[in-house]
Every structure is written in structure tokens, then in C-alpha cells.
Amino acid sequence: MRDGLHLNGAGLLRKGFFFKIYVGALYIDKAYDGERTLDSVAKRIDIHYFHNTPKKHMIRVANETLRKNLSAQEYKNLLPKIEKLHNAYVDGKKGSYASIIHRPGKGFTYLFDGEAIVTIDSDRFANAYFSIWIGEHTSSETVKEAMLKGAKG
């Protein structure tokens, strides 16, 4: 347990049968009881890279998934924040990890190898961005299911 958050579930993203891209792990507030939505609790996703992953690839997948989860107007309204985050992205390197953290009322922080890179003060943005992994339309249904495995409710 770190930051008062506990591991809820983790999933492996593969391309094909043998090519491992990353492991994504979802951590949620230890007080989460399933009565509230995940949007309303503190959470973190850690992505551990198995090979070099260019940020341009991550940005393309993020934008495609966000467009599926948000209305055109919501996406347009959040675009300045999305671009701020994407401009701060760091290329994933084999053996490194990235984290996104949402603390309701305190915003969203992107970290790379444990170093805070950028913070965006918006709960709406944070929940929209988490939808890439745990939203209705995700970048990987397999990773989503594994991350949410321990979630109640």
C-alpha cells in the first residue's frame, strides 16, 4: 500500500501472443466500499513498460479512447488540459513506469519513474482520463477487467 491506496487489480497488455507491452495496475482508496463510484475516490494507475514505447503512440491511443468515452463537446472542453498532459508525456522506456494519480478536489498528477511531471487541477479531467483504462470504452477490455477485478459494486 502506498499513499493510502491499495492494489485493486493489474492487467497485462499484449500485442499478439508473445509481445508484452506493459502491465497496468489500478490502486484505489483503501476506504472504498463500493457505495460510491470510482470517479469519487482517490485512485492511481501505474504503467510498467516492458519495452520502449514512444509517447506519440500513447497520445494516439489516448485521444482515440477519449473520443469514444466523451461527447464531442466534452472532448473539446477538455482539449486544453489533454494537450497540456500530452505535451508533458515522456517516452516510455523499458523498465520504467508512469503513474497517473487522482485525488478528488486536489486534481490529477502525471509522474514518470516517481517524479511528478505535471498536475492538472480538474476532477472532471481526471475521471475522463482514467476512462482510457477503466471507462466504458477502453484501450483494452482485458486490462480493464483485470484492473477492476477487486472493485466492489
C-alpha positions as CSV (number, residue, x, y, z in Angstrom):
1,M,0.0,0.0,0.0
2,R,1.3,3.4,-1.0
3,D,-0.3,6.8,-0.5
4,G,-3.3,5.2,1.3
5,L,-4.2,3.4,-1.9
6,H,-4.2,-0.4,-2.3
7,L,-3.8,-2.6,-5.3
8,N,-7.2,-3.4,-6.8
9,G,-6.1,-5.3,-9.8
10,A,-3.5,-5.5,-12.6
11,G,-3.5,-6.5,-16.2
12,L,-1.0,-7.3,-18.9
13,L,-1.3,-5.6,-22.3
14,R,-0.1,-7.8,-25.1
15,K,0.3,-7.4,-28.8
16,G,-0.1,-10.9,-30.2
17,F,0.6,-13.8,-28.0
18,F,4.2,-13.2,-27.1
19,F,4.8,-9.4,-27.2
20,K,4.3,-7.9,-23.8
21,I,3.7,-4.1,-23.9
22,Y,3.0,-3.1,-20.3
23,V,1.4,-4.1,-17.0
24,G,-1.2,-1.6,-15.8
25,A,-2.1,-1.6,-12.1
26,L,-5.1,0.2,-10.5
27,Y,-4.8,1.3,-6.9
28,I,-7.8,2.8,-5.1
29,D,-8.6,4.4,-1.8
30,K,-8.5,1.8,0.9
31,A,-11.8,3.1,2.3
32,Y,-13.6,2.4,-1.0
33,D,-16.6,0.3,-0.1
34,G,-18.5,0.1,-3.4
35,E,-21.1,2.5,-2.3
36,R,-19.6,5.4,-4.3
37,T,-18.5,5.4,-7.9
38,L,-14.8,5.1,-8.7
39,D,-15.0,8.6,-10.0
40,S,-15.4,9.9,-6.5
41,V,-12.5,8.2,-4.8
42,A,-8.7,8.6,-4.9
43,K,-7.0,6.3,-7.4
44,R,-3.8,5.7,-9.2
45,I,-2.8,3.7,-12.3
46,D,0.8,2.6,-12.7
47,I,2.0,1.5,-16.1
48,H,5.2,-0.6,-16.1
49,Y,6.8,-0.7,-19.5
50,F,8.4,-3.9,-21.0
51,H,9.9,-2.1,-24.0
52,N,10.4,1.4,-25.3
53,T,7.0,3.0,-26.1
54,P,7.1,6.3,-28.0
55,K,4.9,9.0,-26.5
56,K,3.3,9.6,-29.9
57,H,1.8,6.1,-29.8
58,M,0.5,6.7,-26.2
59,I,-1.0,10.0,-27.3
60,R,-2.7,8.5,-30.4
61,V,-4.3,5.7,-28.3
62,A,-5.4,8.2,-25.5
63,N,-7.0,10.5,-28.0
64,E,-8.9,7.7,-29.8
65,T,-10.2,6.3,-26.5
66,L,-11.1,9.7,-25.0
67,R,-13.2,10.5,-28.2
68,K,-15.1,7.2,-27.6
69,N,-15.8,8.0,-24.0
70,L,-16.6,11.7,-24.2
71,S,-19.1,13.6,-26.2
72,A,-17.6,15.9,-28.9
73,Q,-18.3,18.9,-26.7
74,E,-16.8,17.4,-23.6
75,Y,-13.7,16.4,-25.6
76,K,-13.5,20.0,-27.0
77,N,-13.9,21.5,-23.5
78,L,-11.1,19.3,-22.0
79,L,-8.8,19.6,-25.0
80,P,-6.5,22.3,-23.5
81,K,-6.0,20.0,-20.4
82,I,-5.5,17.0,-22.6
83,E,-2.9,18.8,-24.7
84,K,-1.1,20.1,-21.5
85,L,-0.8,16.5,-20.3
86,H,0.3,15.1,-23.6
87,N,2.9,17.8,-24.1
88,A,4.4,16.7,-20.7
89,Y,4.4,13.0,-21.6
90,V,7.7,11.2,-21.6
91,D,8.6,8.3,-23.9
92,G,8.1,5.0,-22.1
93,K,11.4,3.2,-21.6
94,K,11.9,-0.5,-21.0
95,G,12.0,-0.9,-17.2
96,S,10.5,2.5,-16.4
97,Y,7.0,3.3,-15.2
98,A,4.4,6.1,-15.5
99,S,1.7,6.9,-13.0
100,I,-1.4,8.9,-13.0
101,I,-3.0,9.9,-9.7
102,H,-6.4,11.4,-9.0
103,R,-7.2,12.8,-5.6
104,P,-10.7,14.3,-5.7
105,G,-10.6,18.0,-5.0
106,K,-6.8,18.1,-5.5
107,G,-6.5,17.3,-9.2
108,F,-4.6,14.9,-11.4
109,T,-0.9,14.3,-11.5
110,Y,1.2,12.5,-14.1
111,L,4.5,11.0,-12.8
112,F,7.4,9.3,-14.6
113,D,9.6,7.0,-12.6
114,G,8.2,8.5,-9.5
115,E,8.9,12.1,-10.4
116,A,5.9,14.5,-10.7
117,I,5.9,15.9,-14.2
118,V,2.6,17.9,-14.4
119,T,-0.5,18.4,-12.3
120,I,-3.9,19.4,-13.7
121,D,-6.5,20.8,-11.3
122,S,-9.7,19.3,-12.6
123,D,-11.6,16.3,-11.2
124,R,-13.6,16.1,-14.5
125,F,-10.4,15.9,-16.5
126,A,-9.0,13.2,-14.1
127,N,-12.1,11.0,-14.4
128,A,-12.2,11.5,-18.2
129,Y,-8.5,10.5,-18.5
130,F,-8.9,7.4,-16.3
131,S,-11.7,6.3,-18.7
132,I,-8.9,5.3,-21.1
133,W,-8.3,2.3,-18.9
134,I,-11.4,1.8,-16.8
135,G,-14.2,3.6,-18.8
136,E,-17.0,2.2,-20.9
137,H,-14.8,2.2,-24.0
138,T,-11.2,1.3,-23.1
139,S,-8.0,0.9,-24.9
140,S,-8.0,-2.8,-23.6
141,E,-11.0,-4.6,-22.2
142,T,-8.7,-7.3,-20.9
143,V,-6.6,-4.8,-18.9
144,K,-9.8,-3.1,-17.7
145,E,-11.3,-6.3,-16.4
146,A,-8.1,-7.2,-14.6
147,M,-7.7,-3.8,-13.0
148,L,-11.3,-3.7,-11.8
149,K,-11.3,-7.3,-10.5
150,G,-11.1,-6.3,-6.9
151,A,-13.5,-3.3,-7.1
152,K,-16.7,-3.7,-5.1
153,G,-20.1,-2.7,-6.5
